[in-house]
Amino acid sequence: MNNVRLTQKDVALFFFPLLLNVQLMSVSHSIINAGLARLDNAVVVLAGFSVAMVLHLFVASPSYQNHTITIAMVRGRKSLIGMTLFVFLIATWVSILLALLAFSPVGTFVLDHMLGVSPEVAKGARESLELLVFLPFMTGFRGLFQGLVIRARRTSLVSFATAIRIAMLFAYLWLGQRWFAGTQVAAFALLGCVGTETLVMAFFAWRIKSPKGDDEEKSFTEILRYGLPLAYSSGMQQTVPLLINAIISRLPDGTLALAAFGVVRGFLFLLAGPMRNMQQTYLTLVRQETDSAVLSRFLVKVSFGMALVMLLVAWPLNSPVLGAIMGLDMTMRIYIAWPLTACAFFPLLYGFSNLLRGWFAGAHLTTRLGRSTGYKALLMVALWPVILAFPLPIPGIAVAIFLLLAAELCEAGYLYRQRKQLLKSHGLVPLGANKVK
C-alpha cells in the first residue's frame, strides 16, 4: 500500500495540464465557430455544423473512452496490442455509421424526421459528415496515445500537443476556405488539426516509458469486457445533446436555438469540459481514503473558478468575448446571456459525476456507468413529449440548458446512490484505493 499522502499540489500538477488540454481543444471549436460566424448565412451554417458535431459526437463517442481504458488496462506489449485492436475495431464501426449518415437515406431520415431540422441545416450537416467520416481513426488512436502519456504522469505533453493543434488550425481554416464552402470549411479544419495532434501524441507515446505496475497483462478479451461498457456509456452520454437538439429544433425558434446551443456548448466544453478528467485523475492518483477527500476539495475549488468565468462571460464580458471575439450579433448575445448564467452550475455537477465515474471504473464496475447514462437518455425521452405538448413562453435555448442540467443531475444522483449502497452492503473498494466514503 502506498502511504504517501496526496496533496492539493500533486493534484494540481497532474490535473491542470489536462484542464489546459481540454480548454485548448474547446478553443479550437470556438475558433471554428468564430470563423463560421463571419461567413454568409452564418446562422444556418452554425446550426448545420452544430447538428453535424452533435451527430458525430454521438456516433463517435465510443472511442472517447480510449484514454481511460488504456490507463486502466495497458501494462505491457500484450495488452498494448489488444488495446490497438480494440481502437481499430471501434473506429471502423464508427466510420461505417458516419458514412451511412453522410451518404445514404439513413442520414436523410435522421436529420429530416428524427431531428426535424430545416432542409438548409440538414444539407450543411451532411456536407460536414462527408469529411468527418475519417475522423474516428484519428481520435481513437489519439486517445490510446494520450492514455499512455497520462499513465506516465506526463500530462503537460498532452497539452503541448493540443497547443500545436491550435496553431495549425488557423492554417487549415485558411486552406479550407480556398477549397471548400459552408460547413465543410469547419469539417476540413477539424480533420486537419486533430490529425496533426494525433501524430504529435504518437511521437510522445513512442518516446515515453510507462511505469510498470504489479497487475498482470490483460488479453484482448479482457479489454473488450472492460471497455465495451465504457464505450456504450460514452455513446449514451452523447445521446443527451442529440435528443436536446431534436427537441429544441421543433420549437418556434428552432434554428436560432440550435445555433445558440452550439455556441453555448462550445463554452461549456471550454469551462466545464476539463471536469471530465476527474475520472482519469481518480484512476491515476487515488490510492487511499484520504486521497479521495483531497480530490473532492480540489474539484469544488476548480468548479467555483469555472463558474465565475462563465458568469463574467455572460454579463460583464458579454460584448468583448461574445461580440468582438466570437462575432455574435446583439440579438444572439442577449438570447444566450441568461442560459449561459444558468450553466454556472454545470462544472460542479459534471465534475462530481466524473469523480464518481472514476470510482466505478477503478472498481471495474463499468456496466453501472452504462446504466447511468442510459437513465439520462431515458429522462430526455420522457420530457420530449411533455415539452412539445405544453410549450412554455421561454426561448428554446433556455429549454436546452434546463434539459442539460437535469440530465447531469440525474446521472450524478444515480451514481452517488449506487456507490453508497455498494459500500454499505459489500464494503466494495475501488481498484488501487482503500474504502471511499
C-alpha positions as CSV (number, residue, x, y, z in Angstrom):
1,M,0.0,0.0,0.0
2,N,1.3,3.4,-0.9
3,N,1.2,5.5,2.3
4,V,2.4,8.8,0.7
5,R,-0.5,11.2,1.2
6,L,-1.9,13.0,-1.9
7,T,-1.7,16.8,-1.7
8,Q,-3.5,19.6,-3.5
9,K,-0.2,20.4,-5.2
10,D,0.1,16.8,-6.5
11,V,-3.5,17.0,-7.9
12,A,-2.9,20.4,-9.4
13,L,0.4,19.4,-11.2
14,F,-1.4,16.4,-12.7
15,F,-4.8,18.0,-13.4
16,F,-4.1,21.5,-14.7
17,P,-2.2,20.3,-17.8
18,L,-5.3,18.2,-18.6
19,L,-7.5,21.2,-17.9
20,L,-5.4,23.2,-20.2
21,N,-5.7,20.5,-22.8
22,V,-9.5,20.5,-22.8
23,Q,-9.6,24.2,-22.9
24,L,-7.2,24.3,-25.8
25,M,-9.5,21.8,-27.6
26,S,-12.5,23.9,-26.8
27,V,-10.7,27.0,-28.1
28,S,-10.3,25.2,-31.4
29,H,-14.0,24.6,-31.6
30,S,-14.7,28.2,-30.6
31,I,-12.2,29.4,-33.3
32,I,-14.1,27.3,-35.9
33,N,-17.4,28.8,-34.7
34,A,-16.0,32.3,-34.9
35,G,-14.9,31.6,-38.5
36,L,-18.3,30.3,-39.4
37,A,-20.0,33.3,-37.8
38,R,-18.3,35.5,-40.3
39,L,-19.5,33.6,-43.4
40,D,-22.5,34.3,-45.4
41,N,-25.8,32.9,-44.0
42,A,-24.0,32.5,-40.7
43,V,-26.9,31.3,-38.5
44,V,-27.7,28.4,-40.9
45,V,-24.1,27.5,-41.3
46,L,-23.6,27.5,-37.5
47,A,-26.7,25.4,-37.0
48,G,-25.6,22.9,-39.7
49,F,-22.2,22.4,-38.2
50,S,-23.6,22.2,-34.7
51,V,-26.0,19.4,-35.7
52,A,-23.2,17.7,-37.6
53,M,-21.0,17.8,-34.5
54,V,-23.7,16.5,-32.2
55,L,-24.3,13.6,-34.6
56,H,-20.6,12.9,-34.9
57,L,-20.0,13.1,-31.2
58,F,-22.9,10.7,-30.6
59,V,-21.7,8.2,-33.2
60,A,-18.0,8.5,-32.5
61,S,-18.3,8.8,-28.7
62,P,-17.5,5.0,-28.1
63,S,-13.9,5.8,-28.9
64,Y,-13.7,8.8,-26.5
65,Q,-13.0,6.4,-23.5
66,N,-9.8,5.0,-25.1
67,H,-7.5,7.0,-22.8
68,T,-9.4,5.8,-19.7
69,I,-9.3,2.2,-20.9
70,T,-5.6,2.5,-21.7
71,I,-4.8,3.9,-18.2
72,A,-6.7,1.0,-16.6
73,M,-5.7,-1.9,-18.8
74,V,-2.4,-1.4,-20.7
75,R,0.5,-2.8,-18.7
76,G,2.8,-4.2,-21.4
77,R,3.2,-5.3,-25.0
78,K,0.4,-7.9,-25.0
79,S,-2.2,-5.5,-23.6
80,L,-1.0,-2.7,-25.9
81,I,-1.6,-4.9,-28.9
82,G,-5.0,-5.8,-27.6
83,M,-5.8,-2.2,-27.0
84,T,-4.7,-1.3,-30.5
85,L,-7.1,-3.9,-31.9
86,F,-9.9,-2.5,-29.7
87,V,-9.2,1.0,-31.0
88,F,-9.2,-0.1,-34.6
89,L,-12.4,-2.2,-34.2
90,I,-14.3,0.7,-32.6
91,A,-13.0,3.3,-35.2
92,T,-14.0,1.1,-38.1
93,W,-17.6,0.6,-36.7
94,V,-17.9,4.4,-36.1
95,S,-16.7,5.3,-39.6
96,I,-19.3,3.0,-41.2
97,L,-22.1,4.6,-39.2
98,L,-20.9,8.1,-40.1
99,A,-20.8,7.1,-43.8
100,L,-24.4,5.9,-43.5
101,L,-25.4,9.3,-42.2
102,A,-23.5,11.2,-44.8
103,F,-24.1,9.2,-48.0
104,S,-27.3,7.1,-47.5
105,P,-31.0,7.7,-46.9
106,V,-30.3,6.9,-43.3
107,G,-28.9,10.4,-42.9
108,T,-32.0,11.9,-44.6
109,F,-34.3,10.1,-42.2
110,V,-32.3,11.0,-39.1
111,L,-32.0,14.7,-40.0
112,D,-35.4,15.3,-41.6
113,H,-37.6,13.1,-39.5
114,M,-35.9,12.3,-36.2
115,L,-34.1,15.7,-35.6
116,G,-36.6,17.7,-37.6
117,V,-34.1,20.3,-38.8
118,S,-34.7,22.5,-41.8
119,P,-33.5,21.4,-45.3
120,E,-30.8,24.0,-45.3
121,V,-29.5,22.9,-41.9
122,A,-29.7,19.2,-42.9
123,K,-27.7,19.9,-46.1
124,G,-24.9,21.6,-44.2
125,A,-24.8,18.8,-41.6
126,R,-24.5,16.1,-44.2
127,E,-21.8,18.0,-46.1
128,S,-19.7,18.2,-42.8
129,L,-20.2,14.5,-42.1
130,E,-18.9,13.6,-45.6
131,L,-15.4,14.7,-44.4
132,L,-15.8,13.7,-40.7
133,V,-16.0,10.0,-41.8
134,F,-12.3,9.8,-41.5
135,L,-12.0,11.4,-38.0
136,P,-12.8,8.4,-35.8
137,F,-9.4,6.7,-36.6
138,M,-7.6,9.9,-35.6
139,T,-9.5,10.5,-32.4
140,G,-9.4,6.8,-31.5
141,F,-5.6,6.4,-31.7
142,R,-5.1,9.9,-30.1
143,G,-6.9,8.5,-27.1
144,L,-4.7,5.5,-26.9
145,F,-1.5,7.6,-27.1
146,Q,-2.9,10.1,-24.5
147,G,-3.6,7.2,-22.1
148,L,0.0,6.0,-22.3
149,V,1.3,9.5,-21.7
150,I,-1.2,10.2,-18.9
151,R,-0.4,7.0,-17.1
152,A,3.3,8.0,-17.2
153,R,2.1,11.3,-15.5
154,R,3.4,13.4,-18.3
155,T,0.2,15.3,-18.7
156,S,1.9,18.5,-19.9
157,L,2.8,16.8,-23.1
158,V,-0.9,16.2,-23.8
159,S,-1.5,20.0,-23.5
160,F,1.6,20.7,-25.7
161,A,0.2,18.5,-28.5
162,T,-3.1,20.3,-28.3
163,A,-1.4,23.7,-28.5
164,I,0.2,22.5,-31.7
165,R,-3.3,21.6,-32.9
166,I,-4.5,25.2,-32.2
167,A,-1.6,26.7,-34.1
168,M,-2.2,24.5,-37.1
169,L,-5.9,25.2,-37.0
170,F,-5.6,28.7,-38.5
171,A,-3.6,27.3,-41.4
172,Y,-6.3,24.6,-42.0
173,L,-9.1,27.2,-41.8
174,W,-7.3,29.3,-44.4
175,L,-6.8,26.3,-46.7
176,G,-10.4,25.2,-46.1
177,Q,-11.9,28.5,-47.3
178,R,-9.9,28.1,-50.5
179,W,-11.0,24.6,-51.2
180,F,-14.4,24.2,-49.5
181,A,-17.6,26.3,-48.6
182,G,-20.0,26.4,-45.7
183,T,-19.8,23.8,-43.1
184,Q,-17.2,21.8,-45.0
185,V,-14.7,24.6,-44.2
186,A,-15.1,23.7,-40.5
187,A,-15.0,19.9,-41.1
188,F,-11.8,20.1,-43.1
189,A,-10.1,22.3,-40.5
190,L,-11.1,20.0,-37.6
191,L,-9.9,16.9,-39.5
192,G,-6.6,18.5,-40.3
193,C,-5.8,19.8,-36.8
194,V,-6.9,16.6,-35.0
195,G,-4.7,14.6,-37.4
196,T,-1.7,16.8,-36.6
197,E,-2.4,16.4,-32.8
198,T,-2.6,12.6,-33.2
199,L,0.8,12.4,-34.9
200,V,2.4,14.5,-32.2
201,M,0.9,12.3,-29.4
202,A,2.1,9.2,-31.2
203,F,5.6,10.6,-31.1
204,F,5.4,11.4,-27.4
205,A,3.9,7.9,-26.6
206,W,6.7,6.2,-28.5
207,R,9.4,8.1,-26.6
208,I,7.9,7.6,-23.1
209,K,8.3,4.5,-21.0
210,S,5.2,4.0,-18.8
211,P,5.7,2.9,-15.2
212,K,5.4,-0.8,-14.7
213,G,2.5,-2.0,-12.4
214,D,2.0,-5.1,-10.4
215,D,-1.1,-6.1,-12.5
216,E,-1.0,-9.0,-14.9
217,E,-1.1,-8.4,-18.6
218,K,-4.7,-8.0,-20.0
219,S,-5.9,-10.0,-23.0
220,F,-7.9,-8.6,-25.9
221,T,-11.0,-10.4,-24.4
222,E,-10.5,-8.8,-21.0
223,I,-10.1,-5.4,-22.6
224,L,-13.3,-5.9,-24.6
225,R,-15.1,-6.9,-21.4
226,Y,-13.9,-3.8,-19.6
227,G,-14.0,-1.4,-22.5
228,L,-17.3,-2.1,-24.2
229,P,-19.5,-0.9,-21.3
230,L,-17.4,2.3,-21.2
231,A,-17.8,2.7,-25.0
232,Y,-21.5,2.2,-24.6
233,S,-21.7,4.6,-21.7
234,S,-19.8,7.2,-23.8
235,G,-22.2,6.8,-26.6
236,M,-25.2,7.2,-24.4
237,Q,-23.6,10.4,-23.0
238,Q,-23.8,11.9,-26.5
239,T,-27.4,10.8,-26.8
240,V,-28.3,13.7,-24.5
241,P,-27.3,16.6,-26.7
242,L,-28.6,14.8,-29.7
243,L,-32.1,14.4,-28.0
244,I,-31.9,18.1,-26.9
245,N,-31.3,19.1,-30.5
246,A,-34.2,17.1,-31.6
247,I,-36.5,18.7,-29.0
248,I,-35.5,22.4,-29.5
249,S,-35.4,22.1,-33.3
250,R,-39.2,21.6,-33.1
251,L,-39.8,24.8,-31.0
252,P,-40.9,28.1,-32.7
253,D,-37.3,29.5,-32.6
254,G,-35.7,26.2,-33.6
255,T,-33.0,27.3,-35.9
256,L,-31.9,30.1,-33.6
257,A,-31.9,27.8,-30.6
258,L,-29.8,25.2,-32.5
259,A,-27.2,27.8,-33.4
260,A,-27.2,29.2,-29.8
261,F,-26.9,25.8,-28.3
262,G,-23.8,25.1,-30.5
263,V,-22.2,28.3,-29.2
264,V,-23.1,27.6,-25.5
265,R,-21.8,24.0,-25.8
266,G,-18.6,25.5,-27.1
267,F,-18.2,27.5,-23.8
268,L,-19.3,24.5,-21.7
269,F,-16.6,22.5,-23.4
270,L,-14.1,25.2,-22.5
271,L,-15.2,25.8,-18.9
272,A,-16.8,22.5,-17.8
273,G,-15.1,20.0,-20.2
274,P,-11.9,19.8,-18.1
275,M,-14.0,18.3,-15.3
276,R,-14.3,15.0,-17.3
277,N,-10.6,14.5,-16.5
278,M,-11.6,13.9,-12.9
279,Q,-12.2,10.3,-14.0
280,Q,-8.6,9.8,-15.2
281,T,-7.3,11.8,-12.2
282,Y,-9.0,9.5,-9.8
283,L,-7.8,6.3,-11.6
284,T,-4.2,7.6,-11.6
285,L,-3.8,9.3,-8.3
286,V,-6.2,7.9,-5.7
287,R,-4.6,5.2,-3.6
288,Q,-6.0,5.6,-0.1
289,E,-9.1,7.0,1.6
290,T,-7.6,10.5,2.3
291,D,-6.7,10.9,-1.4
292,S,-10.4,10.9,-2.4
293,A,-11.2,13.7,0.1
294,V,-8.3,15.8,-1.3
295,L,-9.5,15.3,-4.8
296,S,-13.1,16.3,-3.8
297,R,-11.9,19.5,-2.3
298,F,-9.9,20.2,-5.4
299,L,-13.0,19.7,-7.5
300,V,-15.0,22.2,-5.6
301,K,-12.3,24.9,-5.9
302,V,-11.9,24.4,-9.6
303,S,-15.6,24.3,-10.3
304,F,-16.1,27.6,-8.4
305,G,-13.5,29.2,-10.6
306,M,-15.0,27.9,-13.8
307,A,-18.5,29.1,-12.7
308,L,-17.1,32.6,-12.0
309,V,-15.6,32.8,-15.5
310,M,-18.9,31.7,-17.1
311,L,-20.8,34.4,-15.2
312,L,-18.2,37.0,-16.4
313,V,-18.6,36.0,-20.0
314,A,-22.4,36.0,-19.7
315,W,-22.5,39.6,-18.4
316,P,-19.5,42.0,-17.9
317,L,-17.5,40.4,-20.8
318,N,-20.6,39.7,-23.0
319,S,-19.7,42.3,-25.6
320,P,-15.9,41.8,-25.9
321,V,-16.0,38.0,-25.7
322,L,-19.2,37.1,-27.4
323,G,-19.3,40.1,-29.7
324,A,-15.7,41.1,-30.7
325,I,-14.1,37.7,-30.4
326,M,-16.9,35.3,-31.3
327,G,-18.5,37.7,-33.8
328,L,-22.1,37.2,-32.5
329,D,-24.6,40.0,-33.1
330,M,-26.5,41.7,-30.3
331,T,-29.6,39.6,-30.8
332,M,-27.7,36.3,-30.3
333,R,-25.7,37.7,-27.3
334,I,-28.9,38.8,-25.5
335,Y,-30.5,35.4,-26.4
336,I,-27.9,33.3,-24.7
337,A,-27.0,35.6,-21.7
338,W,-29.3,34.1,-19.1
339,P,-29.0,30.4,-20.3
340,L,-25.2,30.9,-20.0
341,T,-25.7,32.2,-16.5
342,A,-27.6,29.0,-15.5
343,C,-24.7,27.0,-16.9
344,A,-22.5,28.2,-14.0
345,F,-23.9,25.1,-12.1
346,F,-22.7,22.7,-14.7
347,P,-19.0,22.4,-13.9
348,L,-19.6,21.2,-10.4
349,L,-22.3,18.7,-11.5
350,Y,-20.2,17.4,-14.3
351,G,-17.1,17.1,-12.2
352,F,-18.9,15.3,-9.4
353,S,-20.3,12.8,-12.0
354,N,-16.9,12.1,-13.4
355,L,-15.4,11.7,-9.9
356,L,-17.9,9.0,-9.3
357,R,-17.3,7.5,-12.8
358,G,-13.6,7.2,-11.8
359,W,-14.6,5.3,-8.6
360,F,-16.7,2.8,-10.6
361,A,-14.1,2.5,-13.4
362,G,-11.5,1.8,-10.7
363,A,-13.7,-0.9,-9.2
364,H,-14.1,-2.4,-12.6
365,L,-17.9,-1.9,-12.4
366,T,-18.2,-0.3,-15.8
367,T,-21.6,-1.7,-16.5
368,R,-23.0,0.6,-13.9
369,L,-21.7,3.6,-15.9
370,G,-23.6,2.3,-18.9
371,R,-26.8,2.3,-16.8
372,S,-26.3,5.8,-15.5
373,T,-26.0,7.3,-19.0
374,G,-29.0,5.2,-20.1
375,Y,-31.1,6.8,-17.5
376,K,-30.0,10.2,-18.6
377,A,-31.2,9.4,-22.1
378,L,-34.5,8.0,-20.9
379,L,-35.1,11.2,-18.9
380,M,-34.8,13.2,-22.2
381,V,-37.1,10.9,-24.0
382,A,-39.7,11.2,-21.2
383,L,-39.5,15.0,-21.2
384,W,-39.7,15.3,-25.0
385,P,-43.5,14.9,-25.4
386,V,-44.2,17.0,-22.3
387,I,-42.2,20.0,-23.5
388,L,-43.7,19.9,-27.0
389,A,-47.3,19.3,-25.7
390,F,-47.1,22.1,-23.2
391,P,-44.8,24.7,-24.6
392,L,-43.7,27.5,-22.3
393,P,-43.2,31.1,-23.4
394,I,-39.4,30.9,-23.0
395,P,-36.6,30.8,-25.5
396,G,-35.6,27.4,-27.0
397,I,-32.0,27.8,-25.7
398,A,-33.4,28.1,-22.1
399,V,-35.2,24.8,-22.6
400,A,-32.0,23.2,-23.9
401,I,-30.0,24.3,-20.8
402,F,-32.7,23.1,-18.4
403,L,-32.6,19.7,-20.1
404,L,-28.8,19.6,-20.0
405,L,-28.7,20.3,-16.2
406,A,-31.5,17.9,-15.5
407,A,-29.6,15.1,-17.3
408,E,-26.4,15.7,-15.4
409,L,-28.2,15.8,-12.1
410,C,-29.9,12.5,-12.9
411,E,-26.6,10.7,-13.6
412,A,-24.8,12.2,-10.5
413,G,-27.7,11.2,-8.3
414,Y,-27.8,7.6,-9.6
415,L,-24.1,7.0,-9.3
416,Y,-24.0,8.5,-5.8
417,R,-26.8,6.3,-4.6
418,Q,-25.2,3.2,-6.2
419,R,-21.8,3.8,-4.7
420,K,-23.4,4.4,-1.2
421,Q,-25.4,1.1,-1.5
422,L,-22.4,-0.9,-2.7
423,L,-20.2,0.4,0.1
424,K,-22.9,-0.3,2.7
425,S,-23.8,-3.8,1.5
426,H,-20.5,-5.2,0.3
427,G,-17.8,-2.9,1.6
428,L,-16.6,-2.6,-2.0
429,V,-13.2,-1.0,-2.6
430,P,-12.2,0.5,-6.0
431,L,-9.1,-0.7,-7.7
432,G,-5.9,0.7,-6.2
433,A,-7.7,2.6,-3.3
434,N,-9.0,2.0,0.2
435,K,-12.6,2.2,1.0
436,V,-14.1,5.5,-0.2
437,K,-16.6,7.3,2.0
